[in-house]
Amino acid sequence: MEKVRKILVHLSKDNAAPQCARFVQSITGHFVGSVEDQATVSCSLENNRFILCDRMCDGGVPLKRASFCPIKYLSHSEADSLPPDTLNRGVDVGVAVLLQSANQRLLLTRRASSLRIFPNVWVPPGGHVELDEKLLDAGLRELKEETGLKLSPDEISSQLLGLWESVYPPMLSRGLPKRHHIVTYILLKSSQSHLQLQACLHPDPAEVSACVWVDAGLVKVVVSAVDGEKDSVQIPTDLPQTISVTEVSPHGELIETSLPVSVLCNRAPDHGEDIERVSTGTKFALELWLKTLEPHAEMS
């Protein structure tokens, strides 16, 4: 048996044995066909394989791709033109942590400009799942490595929110796919306020160039800027036009500054260089987070 070198996505449908997903295979499309962009699946991490299947034991979790997902539109000739080392990569597994403070703020980080994939884009802390690691442990490790926040499993409650099919570059108009991931979004609820957590932040400047705490009001505006659509985004007049962010210098020093809210409402561009924005997958996760707050709103 070949030694497992990294955790890859495996797919099971109609009770078939799980098979390793191919790099050029749409994971979402495997479950819902070529038209729909969202499925409900169950997932498990077993023997260093991330298995997605259509058998629901616990209600399942949402799996979604962008309407413009490159894998969805990749032609056979384009797929055949990919380098062998890309074609043979498989579909990687990532984990991203939505850290919610006791006063219902979420931590987002801006990826460093030197990163090869999605530089200057706002995302939750996260990264790859390592061999023999549980999803929650991977999320907590990445949170610590990127932000300096060290949380143990017994100080937080966790919940798997959903799965996102992430491809880079995010549109075929910006080049053929180089990376293909399933990102697992985990909600971590802390008993500390965002100010208490902020006091413990020590971001790694090689990974993170800024941090921001966002509340539900701002998140609703951010997710209204749907990538792939052209309508203008209206920022409510009762919402501040700027938000306080913590910039991270190349030496790791923290500098308080402000950012126009409009930057967080930027959409993914069709062509050319990417811009500072909230990633499409993050917007999906933020929508799922807003839904977790709805029961509390009804009770209050």
N, C-alpha and C positions, 0 to 999 in steps of 0.2 A: 504494500500500500504506500502511495506517495505521501511523503511527510507534508502536513499542513503548514504553509508558510505565513498565511494571513487569513483572516476571517472574511469569507465571501458569502454573497446571497445565494441561497438554494431555494428552488420553487417546487411546490407540490400542489397538484390540482386533481380533483376527483379521486382522492385517496392514492394517487400514484406516489412512488418513492421519490423523495426530493432529488432534484437534479441541479447541478451548478448552473446558475444563470450565465448566459453569454454576454459579453460586453455590449454587443449591438442589439440585445433583446430588450424590448420595453417591459419593465417589471409590472407597471400598472396595466399595460395593454394585455399582458398575459392573462390577467384575471377578468378584464372587462371589454376586451376587443380594441379596435383601432380608433373608435370615436369618443367614447367616454374617457374622462381624465381622473376619475376617482373610484376606488374600490374599497371594500371592507375585507380585511384579512385578519388572520391570527398569526402571531410571530413568536418564535422561540429561538433561544441560543443554545444549541446542543452540539457537543463535541466539536467546538470551534467552527460550527456552521450556523449561519443566520437563516433560519427556515421560515419562509412565508407560505401559507397555505389557505385554501378557501374553506377549510373545516372550522367552524366557529364553536369554541367551547365556552368562551366568556364574553360573547357579544362582539368581539373583534375590535380592531382599531382602523381608522381611516388611513388609506394609502393614496397619495395624490401626486400627479405630475403637472407641470405647467402646460397650458394649452398650446404653447409653442415649443414643447420639449423636443430637442433635436433628434433623439432616438425615435420619436414618433414619426418623424418625416424623413428619416435617413433612407436614401435609395439603396438598392443592392450594389450599384456601381460605387457609390460613395462609401458604403461599408467595406467593399472589397479593396478600396484604395487606402484604408487605414493601415498604419504600420503594424507589423506582426506583434510587436511588444504591446501595442495598445489593444489589438484584437484579443490577445491572450490574457488580458488583465483580469477578466471577470468583473463582477459588480461589487465594489467595496462597501463596507459598512461603517457609518459614522454615528456619533452620538452628540447631541447638542442639549445643553442644560438651560431651561428657563427657570432662573432663580427668582422666586417670588418672596419679597420681604413681608414682614408681619403687617405692614401698612399697604400691602398690595401694589408694590412697585416691582418692575421687572428689570433685570440687568441685561443690557445689550453692549456688545463690544465692537469696535471698528477694527477690522483686520488690517495688519500692518501693510504699508505700501510695497514692501519688498517681497511679499508672498506671491507665489506664482499663480495661485488660484483665488479668484474673487478678492483681489487687493482693494483696500479702502471701502469695503462693503460692511454694513452693520449686520451682525449676527449674534446669537447667544454664544457663550463659550462652548467649545466642543472640539472634537477631533476623532481620530480613529479608535476603534476597539482593539485592544491587544489580545494575543492568544491567551486562552484560559482566564479571561476576564469577564465578569458580569457587566451588563449594560450600566447599572447604577454605579458600580465601582469605576468604570471607564469614565462616566460623566463627572464623578467627584474628582478623579485624578486630573482630567482635562481642566476642570474648573480651577483646581489648585495651580496647575502648571501655567495657565494663561493669566489668571487674575491674582494669585496668591491667597485666595480664600480657601481655607482648609475646613471643610465640614465633614463630620462623621455621619454615617447612616442613621445613628440613633438621635441626632439633633434635627433631622428633617423628615418630612413625609414626602413620598415620591409617587408619581403617577405617569404612566406612558400616555402621551397625548396623541401621537400620530406619527406617520412615516411619510417622508418626502423623497421622491425620485429626483435626485440632483444630477445635472449634467453640466460639464464645463468644456468649452464655452456654452452659455445657456441658450444660444440661438444658432441655428445653422448659418444664418447670415453673417455670423461673426467667426465662422470657422468650424471645421469638423471636430467631433467630440474627442477630448483627450482624457477625461475622467468621468466616471459613472458611479454614483453612490446611492445607497438608500440611507437617508439620515433619520435616525430615531430621535424624536423630540421628547425629552423627559421634563416634567414639571417638578421642581423641588420647592417645597414650602418651608421657609425658615421662620423661627420664632423671633428673629431679630429685625429691627427696623432697617430701612435702607441706609440710614445714616450710621447705624452701628456697623453694618456690613461694609459700607464705604470706608470707614476708618481702618479697616483691615485690608483694603485693596493694595496689592503690590503687583501690578501687571507686568508681564514679560514684554519689553519693547520689541522683541523680535517677532512677537505674535500679535500684539494689541497696540494700536496707536491712540485709542480713546475709549472711554467708558461712559455710559449714560444710564440713568434710571428713568424708566417711562411708566406712566400711569395709564389707566384704562381709557381716559378721555383722549389722550394723545394717540394711543394704540388704535382707537376707532378711526381716527383720521388717516393714520399710516396705512391701515389695511384697505381703506377706501381707494387708495392709489393702486388699482389693479394693474399689474404688469401685462402688457400686450394690448391694453385699451388706451384710447386717446382723449377721453373726456377730461375736463379740467377738475382739479381737486380743490374743493372749497375748505379752507381752514376756518372753523367757526370763530366769530368775532370775540367770543368769551375765552378763547384759548390763547395763551401767550404766543407771540410770534417767534420767540426764541426759547431755547431750553438750555439749562446748565449742563455742561459736559466736562469731564476730566480728561484733558489731553495727557498723553504719555510721551515724554521726551525720549530721544534715542538712548539716553543714559538711565531711563527709568524714573525720572522726576515727574511728579504729578502737578499739572497746572490747570487751575479752574478757569474755564472760559465759557462762551456761549455759542450755540449753533442755531441757525435759522431752522424752524420746524419744517419749512419747505424742503430742506435737504433730505429729511427723513421721508418725504413724500415723493421723492424722485422715482421715476420708473426706469426699468431696465431698457437701455437703448438698443435699437435694432442693429445699428452698425457702429463701427469705430470703437474707440476706447470706452471702457466701462466708466461709470461715474459713481460718486459717493451716494449711496442709497441703502435702503433696507432690502436684503435679499428676498427673492420671491418665496423661497421655502420658509424663511422667517415670518413673512406675512401670513402664510398658511398656518404656522404654529401659533402666531399671535391671535388669529381668529379662533383657534381651538381654545386658547387661554381665556379669551373673553367669554366663551360659553361656560367655562368652569365658574365664572363669577356670577352668572345669571341667577342661580338658586339663592345666593346670598342677597342679591338685589331684591328678589321677591320677598324674602323674609324680613328685610329691614323696613 
